Amino acid sequence: MHDIRFDNLAKLLVEYSIRLGRNEAVLIEAFDIPDEMTIALIQAARKAGGVPFAQIYHTRVNRALAFEASDRQLNLLASHELARMKKMDAYIAVRGSNNITELSDVPAEKMKLLNKKMRPVQDQRVKKTKWVVLRWPTPSMAQLAGMSTEAFEDFYFEVCTLDYRKLQPGMKALKGLMEKTDRVEIKGPGIDLRFSIKAIPAVICGGDRNIPDGEVFSCPVKDSVEGHVTFNAPSIYQGIGFDGIRLEFKNGKIIDATSNETKKLNKILDSDSGARYIGEFSLGFNPRVLQPMRDILFDEKIAGSFHLTPGQAYEEADNGNRSQVHWDMVSIQRPEYGGGEIYFDGKLIRRDGEFLPKQLHSLNRSRMR
């Protein structure tokens, strides 16, 4: 069936998110989504004068390939994918999933090998193309969000087609404030954390990388993180569900980590030497994303949330930490989640999820409703 919402989303992705230009090549990767959406993206790319390429994936097929992937197979795959990515100017990935934990029983060492081999492809895409990545609404996502399929689809299209231009002034002000800040302090139930973001850039995410969007991120100075933090949003990583993650830091390093899956949590944090250091600190403020749904592209944008990320730092906001892990862990500070405060250089910047400085008021949910 043809759905006008597909056309609207495709137009936003092609014209606003990747700003596709005439004769630019765009790779569209479609994972378990309706062909109609892939076609809408192809048509939007053509309309913009671009040259579209499409690759269709199915997660169950990917699982079968990953399950007993050999070194040789992955080397061939990575070199083929890298050669193609090098010819692309832009990249759109729309990822649906009939089962969000489809890859949960792929042996950990296979996932590790796969991630390692595909890293150059990901680096090429992230650093050299104009890219945007988004989820596709599925019954399994609706289930995680505790919603009916239809209500979730309505929510999804409303969130994904938000007018991100309205957030721009507030985001620019927040970026400026973060770049002037040295000491960050975060307090709340189960949270007493201190670190420095001195001389590290802050980056605006306003609908041009991920949809949904709505965050500004920076990064702690690698050895500056002290104290402890509890994340009240549930998380899913490598297909495993984690709840109540609590991390304790000394000189920037996670010295203690517990959750409902403490053993598996520590195994991931022991992946390499960078996995126990933080590679990102971010404030989320999408006014239409309010509850966690175990989907990080949504959860990290929750209004009134912050997240910290054990593992790899982004080059645009770099503290030098390198790891194959990049795990966004989210805590929500709105009153119904227990509240909390964030201080920049001793000044209270956000209380119970609402920004206090006047120039940041436009990022508050009360303004955006």
C-alpha positions as CSV (number, residue, x, y, z in Angstrom):
1,M,0.0,0.0,0.0
2,H,1.2,3.5,-0.7
3,D,1.5,5.7,2.4
4,I,2.0,9.5,2.1
5,R,4.0,9.3,5.4
6,F,6.7,7.2,3.5
7,D,7.1,10.0,1.0
8,N,7.3,12.7,3.7
9,L,10.0,10.8,5.6
10,A,12.0,10.0,2.4
11,K,11.9,13.7,1.4
12,L,13.2,14.7,4.9
13,L,16.0,12.2,4.8
14,V,17.1,13.0,1.3
15,E,16.7,16.8,1.3
16,Y,17.3,17.8,4.9
17,S,19.4,15.0,6.5
18,I,21.9,14.1,3.8
19,R,21.2,17.2,1.6
20,L,21.8,15.0,-1.5
21,G,23.2,17.0,-4.4
22,R,22.9,16.6,-8.2
23,N,24.8,13.5,-9.5
24,E,25.8,12.4,-6.0
25,A,25.7,8.6,-5.4
26,V,23.7,7.5,-2.4
27,L,23.6,3.9,-1.0
28,I,20.3,3.0,0.6
29,E,20.6,0.0,2.9
30,A,17.2,-1.4,3.8
31,F,16.9,-4.0,6.6
32,D,13.5,-5.7,7.0
33,I,11.5,-2.8,5.8
34,P,8.6,-2.5,3.3
35,D,9.7,-2.3,-0.3
36,E,7.4,0.8,-0.6
37,M,9.7,2.7,1.7
38,T,12.9,1.7,-0.2
39,I,11.1,2.8,-3.4
40,A,10.1,6.1,-1.8
41,L,13.8,6.8,-0.9
42,I,14.9,5.9,-4.5
43,Q,12.3,8.3,-5.9
44,A,13.2,11.1,-3.5
45,A,16.9,10.6,-4.4
46,R,16.2,10.7,-8.1
47,K,14.0,13.8,-7.6
48,A,17.0,15.5,-6.0
49,G,19.1,14.7,-9.0
50,G,21.1,12.0,-7.1
51,V,22.1,8.5,-8.2
52,P,20.5,5.9,-5.9
53,F,21.8,2.4,-5.1
54,A,19.8,0.0,-2.9
55,Q,20.8,-3.1,-0.9
56,I,18.2,-5.2,0.8
57,Y,19.0,-7.2,3.9
58,H,17.1,-9.6,6.1
59,T,18.3,-10.0,9.7
60,R,17.6,-13.8,9.8
61,V,19.8,-14.2,6.7
62,N,22.5,-12.0,8.3
63,R,22.4,-14.2,11.4
64,A,23.0,-17.3,9.3
65,L,25.9,-15.6,7.6
66,A,27.4,-14.4,10.9
67,F,26.9,-17.6,12.8
68,E,29.9,-19.5,11.4
69,A,31.6,-16.6,9.6
70,S,35.2,-17.4,8.7
71,D,38.1,-15.1,8.6
72,R,38.3,-15.4,4.8
73,Q,34.6,-14.8,4.3
74,L,34.7,-11.6,6.4
75,N,37.9,-10.3,4.7
76,L,36.2,-10.7,1.3
77,L,33.0,-9.1,2.6
78,A,34.8,-6.1,4.1
79,S,37.0,-5.4,1.1
80,H,33.9,-5.6,-1.2
81,E,31.8,-3.4,1.0
82,L,34.7,-0.9,1.5
83,A,35.3,-0.6,-2.3
84,R,31.6,0.2,-2.8
85,M,31.4,2.7,0.1
86,K,34.4,4.6,-1.3
87,K,32.3,5.3,-4.4
88,M,29.4,6.8,-2.4
89,D,28.8,10.4,-1.5
90,A,25.9,9.7,0.8
91,Y,24.3,6.8,2.8
92,I,20.9,6.1,4.2
93,A,20.2,3.1,6.4
94,V,16.6,2.2,7.4
95,R,16.7,-0.7,9.9
96,G,13.6,-2.7,10.7
97,S,13.7,-5.9,12.7
98,N,11.0,-8.5,13.2
99,N,13.0,-9.7,16.3
100,I,15.3,-7.2,18.0
101,T,17.2,-10.1,19.7
102,E,17.7,-12.0,16.4
103,L,21.5,-11.9,16.8
104,S,21.6,-12.7,20.5
105,D,22.8,-16.3,20.0
106,V,25.5,-15.5,17.5
107,P,28.7,-16.5,19.4
108,A,30.3,-13.4,21.0
109,E,33.7,-14.1,19.3
110,K,31.9,-14.1,15.9
111,M,30.2,-10.7,16.6
112,K,33.6,-9.4,17.8
113,L,35.3,-10.6,14.6
114,L,32.5,-9.2,12.4
115,N,32.7,-5.8,14.1
116,K,36.4,-5.7,13.8
117,K,36.5,-6.6,10.1
118,M,33.7,-4.2,9.2
119,R,35.2,-1.3,11.1
120,P,37.0,0.2,8.1
121,V,33.7,0.2,6.2
122,Q,31.9,2.0,9.1
123,D,34.8,4.5,9.4
124,Q,34.6,5.2,5.6
125,R,30.8,5.8,5.9
126,V,31.0,7.9,9.1
127,K,34.0,10.1,8.1
128,K,33.6,10.3,4.3
129,T,29.9,10.2,3.4
130,K,26.9,12.3,4.3
131,W,25.0,9.7,6.3
132,V,21.7,9.2,8.2
133,V,20.6,6.1,10.1
134,L,17.1,5.3,11.4
135,R,14.9,2.5,12.7
136,W,11.7,1.3,11.1
137,P,8.6,0.8,13.2
138,T,7.8,-2.9,13.8
139,P,5.5,-4.9,16.0
140,S,8.5,-5.9,18.1
141,M,9.4,-2.3,18.7
142,A,5.8,-1.5,19.6
143,Q,5.9,-4.3,22.1
144,L,9.1,-3.0,23.7
145,A,7.5,0.5,23.9
146,G,4.4,-1.1,25.4
147,M,2.2,0.2,22.6
148,S,-0.1,-1.2,20.0
149,T,1.4,-1.5,16.5
150,E,-0.8,1.3,15.1
151,A,-0.2,3.7,18.0
152,F,3.5,3.1,17.8
153,E,3.6,3.8,14.0
154,D,1.7,7.1,14.6
155,F,4.2,8.0,17.3
156,Y,7.2,7.0,15.1
157,F,6.2,9.1,12.1
158,E,5.4,12.1,14.4
159,V,8.8,11.8,16.1
160,C,10.8,11.2,12.9
161,T,9.3,14.1,11.0
162,L,9.8,16.7,13.8
163,D,10.8,20.1,12.5
164,Y,14.4,20.0,13.7
165,R,15.1,23.5,12.4
166,K,13.2,24.8,15.5
167,L,15.7,23.2,17.8
168,Q,18.7,24.8,16.1
169,P,19.0,28.1,18.1
170,G,18.9,26.2,21.5
171,M,21.3,23.6,20.2
172,K,23.8,26.2,19.1
173,A,23.6,27.9,22.5
174,L,24.1,24.6,24.3
175,K,27.1,23.7,22.1
176,G,28.6,27.1,23.0
177,L,28.0,26.6,26.7
178,M,29.5,23.1,26.7
179,E,32.6,24.3,24.9
180,K,33.2,26.9,27.5
181,T,32.8,24.4,30.4
182,D,35.5,22.6,32.3
183,R,33.8,20.8,35.2
184,V,30.5,18.8,34.9
185,E,28.7,17.5,37.9
186,I,25.7,15.2,37.8
187,K,23.6,14.4,40.8
188,G,20.4,12.3,41.3
189,P,19.1,9.0,42.8
190,G,22.1,6.7,42.6
191,I,24.2,9.3,40.8
192,D,27.1,11.4,42.1
193,L,29.5,12.0,39.2
194,R,32.2,14.5,38.3
195,F,34.3,14.9,35.2
196,S,35.9,17.5,32.9
197,I,35.0,18.3,29.3
198,K,37.6,21.1,29.0
199,A,38.8,21.9,25.4
200,I,36.7,19.1,23.9
201,P,34.3,20.2,21.1
202,A,30.5,19.8,21.5
203,V,28.5,18.4,18.5
204,I,24.9,19.2,17.5
205,C,22.7,16.3,16.4
206,G,19.8,17.9,14.8
207,G,18.2,15.5,12.3
208,D,21.2,15.1,10.0
209,R,22.8,11.9,11.3
210,N,20.2,10.0,13.1
211,I,16.4,10.2,13.0
212,P,14.9,10.7,15.6
213,D,17.4,13.3,16.8
214,G,17.8,15.9,19.4
215,E,21.1,15.8,21.4
216,V,24.3,17.7,21.9
217,F,27.3,15.6,22.8
218,S,30.8,16.1,24.0
219,C,33.3,13.8,25.8
220,P,34.9,13.6,29.2
221,V,38.6,14.1,29.5
222,K,39.6,10.4,29.5
223,D,41.0,10.1,33.1
224,S,38.8,12.7,34.7
225,V,35.6,10.7,35.5
226,E,35.1,10.1,39.2
227,G,32.2,8.8,41.3
228,H,29.3,6.6,40.4
229,V,26.2,6.6,38.1
230,T,23.1,4.4,37.8
231,F,21.2,4.3,34.5
232,N,17.5,4.1,34.9
233,A,16.7,3.4,31.3
234,P,16.9,-0.3,30.3
235,S,19.5,-1.1,27.6
236,I,20.0,-3.6,24.9
237,Y,23.5,-4.3,23.6
238,Q,24.6,-7.1,21.3
239,G,21.1,-8.5,21.6
240,I,21.2,-8.8,25.4
241,G,18.8,-6.9,27.7
242,F,20.4,-5.0,30.6
243,D,18.6,-3.3,33.5
244,G,19.8,-1.2,36.4
245,I,23.4,-0.7,35.2
246,R,25.6,0.9,37.9
247,L,29.1,2.0,37.1
248,E,31.8,3.2,39.5
249,F,34.8,5.3,38.3
250,K,38.3,6.0,39.5
251,N,40.7,8.2,37.4
252,G,38.3,7.8,34.4
253,K,38.2,4.0,34.6
254,I,35.2,1.8,35.4
255,I,36.4,-0.1,38.4
256,D,33.1,-1.7,39.3
257,A,30.1,-2.5,37.1
258,T,26.8,-4.3,38.1
259,S,23.4,-4.9,36.6
260,N,20.9,-7.7,36.2
261,E,23.5,-9.3,33.9
262,T,26.7,-8.4,35.8
263,K,28.8,-11.2,34.3
264,K,27.8,-10.3,30.7
265,L,28.2,-6.6,31.4
266,N,31.8,-7.1,32.6
267,K,32.6,-9.4,29.7
268,I,31.7,-6.6,27.3
269,L,33.6,-4.0,29.3
270,D,36.6,-6.3,29.2
271,S,36.5,-6.5,25.3
272,D,39.6,-4.2,25.1
273,S,41.5,-1.6,27.1
274,G,39.3,1.3,26.0
275,A,36.0,-0.3,26.9
276,R,36.2,0.7,30.6
277,Y,36.7,4.4,29.7
278,I,34.0,6.9,28.6
279,G,33.9,8.0,24.9
280,E,30.9,10.3,24.9
281,F,28.8,12.4,27.2
282,S,25.5,13.8,25.8
283,L,22.4,15.6,26.7
284,G,19.1,14.5,25.1
285,F,16.0,16.7,24.6
286,N,13.7,15.4,21.9
287,P,10.3,16.7,23.1
288,R,8.4,13.8,21.6
289,V,10.5,11.0,23.0
290,L,9.6,10.5,26.6
291,Q,9.8,6.8,27.6
292,P,12.6,4.3,27.1
293,M,11.9,1.5,24.7
294,R,15.2,-0.4,24.6
295,D,16.0,1.2,21.3
296,I,19.1,3.4,21.6
297,L,18.3,5.6,18.6
298,F,15.2,6.7,20.5
299,D,16.3,6.3,24.1
300,E,19.4,8.5,23.8
301,K,17.2,11.4,22.6
302,I,14.7,11.2,25.5
303,A,13.6,14.6,26.8
304,G,15.4,15.4,30.1
305,S,18.0,12.6,29.7
306,F,21.8,12.3,29.6
307,H,23.9,9.5,28.4
308,L,27.4,8.3,28.9
309,T,29.2,5.9,26.6
310,P,31.8,3.3,27.6
311,G,34.1,2.8,24.6
312,Q,35.0,4.5,21.4
313,A,35.1,8.3,21.2
314,Y,33.9,10.1,18.1
315,E,36.6,12.0,16.2
316,E,34.6,15.2,16.2
317,A,34.6,15.2,20.1
318,D,37.7,13.2,20.9
319,N,39.4,12.3,24.2
320,G,41.6,9.8,22.4
321,N,39.7,6.7,23.7
322,R,39.7,3.8,21.3
323,S,37.6,0.6,21.6
324,Q,35.4,-1.7,19.5
325,V,32.7,-1.0,22.1
326,H,30.4,2.1,21.9
327,W,27.6,1.6,24.3
328,D,25.2,4.5,25.1
329,M,23.8,4.2,28.6
330,V,20.9,6.5,29.4
331,S,19.6,8.1,32.6
332,I,16.4,10.2,32.6
333,Q,16.2,13.0,35.1
334,R,12.5,14.2,34.7
335,P,10.6,14.2,38.0
336,E,8.7,11.0,37.3
337,Y,12.1,9.2,36.9
338,G,13.4,10.6,40.2
339,G,14.8,14.0,39.0
340,G,18.4,15.2,39.3
341,E,20.7,18.1,38.5
342,I,23.5,18.8,36.1
343,Y,26.0,21.6,36.9
344,F,28.5,23.2,34.6
345,D,31.5,24.8,36.5
346,G,29.3,24.9,39.7
347,K,26.3,26.5,38.0
348,L,23.0,24.6,37.9
349,I,22.2,24.1,34.2
350,R,19.4,21.6,34.2
351,R,17.1,20.6,37.0
352,D,14.7,17.6,36.7
353,G,15.3,17.5,33.0
354,E,14.5,21.2,32.3
355,F,17.2,23.7,31.2
356,L,17.5,26.8,33.4
357,P,19.6,29.3,31.3
358,K,17.3,31.4,29.2
359,Q,19.0,30.8,25.9
360,L,18.3,27.0,26.4
361,H,14.6,27.3,27.2
362,S,13.7,26.4,23.6
363,L,15.0,22.9,24.2
364,N,12.6,22.3,27.1
365,R,9.7,20.0,26.4
366,S,7.3,22.5,27.9
367,R,8.2,24.9,25.1
368,M,8.1,22.4,22.3
369,R,4.8,20.6,23.1
